Amino acid sequence: MPLKILTIEDDPAITSFLNILLTIYEMQVLIANDGATGIEMARTTSPDLILLDLMMPIVDGWKVCREIRAFSQVPIIVVSAVSNKEKIAEALAAGANAYIEKPISIEDLVSQIRQFAANKN
């Protein structure tokens, strides 16, 4: 059974890129293009892992992370261009399990996804 990855990201180019690449690695990719939809999908689709952007309009990634943590312990990997150490620390304090800075290395991302999935079982 393929890993189910929920990507919460407002940039359609990035979600398309992740969808194509993670599908090659035999993962099922679900996409939410805003934070509110991402929270609802996290609640209703039971993903194995969430990839979360921080800089999104209306509901930012920090709030999304806190909201998801209120009902789920699903692993969350923040994938963001934010390089400010305090903002990264805030994301981890909000409940993220890991942080990967954009631009991403797909090999590193897949490795982290597989590591968290293995630890979940």
C-alpha positions in Angstrom: 0.0 0.0 0.0 1.5 3.3 -1.0 2.3 6.1 1.5 -0.4 8.7 1.5 1.3 12.2 1.5 -0.8 15.3 2.1 0.9 18.4 0.6 -0.4 21.7 2.0 1.2 24.4 -0.3 -0.3 27.4 -2.0 2.0 27.4 -5.1 0.5 25.1 -7.8 3.9 24.8 -9.5 5.4 23.3 -6.3 2.4 20.9 -5.7 2.6 19.7 -9.3 6.4 19.1 -8.9 5.9 17.2 -5.7 3.0 15.2 -7.1 5.1 14.1 -10.1 8.2 13.2 -8.2 6.6 11.5 -5.2 4.4 9.5 -7.5 7.6 8.2 -9.2 8.5 6.9 -5.7 5.1 5.1 -5.5 3.5 7.5 -3.0 -0.1 8.7 -3.2 -0.1 12.5 -3.2 -3.1 14.6 -1.9 -3.0 18.3 -2.5 -4.4 21.2 -0.5 -3.7 24.6 -2.0 -4.6 26.6 1.2 -4.3 26.1 5.0 -8.0 25.7 5.8 -8.4 23.0 3.1 -5.2 21.3 4.4 -6.6 21.1 8.0 -9.8 19.6 6.8 -8.0 17.1 4.5 -5.7 16.1 7.4 -8.8 15.4 9.5 -10.7 13.4 6.8 -8.1 11.6 4.7 -5.8 10.1 7.3 -2.5 10.8 5.6 0.7 9.0 6.6 2.6 12.2 6.5 2.1 15.9 5.8 4.4 18.3 3.8 3.6 21.8 4.9 4.5 25.2 3.6 4.7 28.1 6.1 4.1 31.2 4.0 0.5 30.9 2.8 -2.3 33.5 2.8 -5.2 33.6 5.2 -4.1 30.5 7.3 -0.3 30.3 7.5 1.7 27.1 8.1 2.3 27.8 11.8 -1.4 27.9 12.5 -2.1 24.9 10.3 0.5 22.9 12.2 -1.0 23.9 15.6 -4.6 23.1 14.4 -3.5 19.7 13.1 -1.7 18.9 16.3 -5.0 19.5 18.2 -6.4 16.3 16.7 -3.5 14.3 15.1 0.1 13.2 15.6 0.7 12.5 11.9 4.3 13.4 11.0 4.6 16.9 9.6 7.6 18.0 7.5 7.8 21.7 6.9 9.0 22.5 3.4 9.6 26.2 3.2 11.9 29.0 1.9 11.9 30.6 5.4 15.4 30.6 6.6 15.0 32.7 9.8 16.0 30.4 12.7 13.4 31.9 15.0 10.6 31.2 12.5 11.9 27.7 12.0 12.0 27.2 15.7 8.4 28.4 15.9 7.3 25.8 13.3 9.0 23.1 15.3 7.4 24.4 18.5 4.0 24.4 16.8 4.4 20.6 16.2 6.4 20.1 13.1 8.6 17.1 13.2 11.2 18.3 10.7 12.1 21.3 8.5 13.5 21.2 4.9 14.5 24.5 3.3 13.5 25.2 -0.4 14.9 24.5 -2.9 14.6 20.9 -1.8 16.7 17.8 -2.6 14.1 15.2 -3.7 16.4 12.4 -2.4 16.6 14.1 1.1 12.8 14.6 1.1 12.0 11.0 0.1 14.6 9.8 2.7 12.9 11.8 5.5 9.4 10.7 4.4 10.4 7.1 4.5 12.2 7.5 7.8 9.1 9.0 9.5 6.8 6.4 7.9 9.0 3.6 9.2 9.0 5.1 12.7 5.2 5.5 12.6 4.7 1.7 12.3 
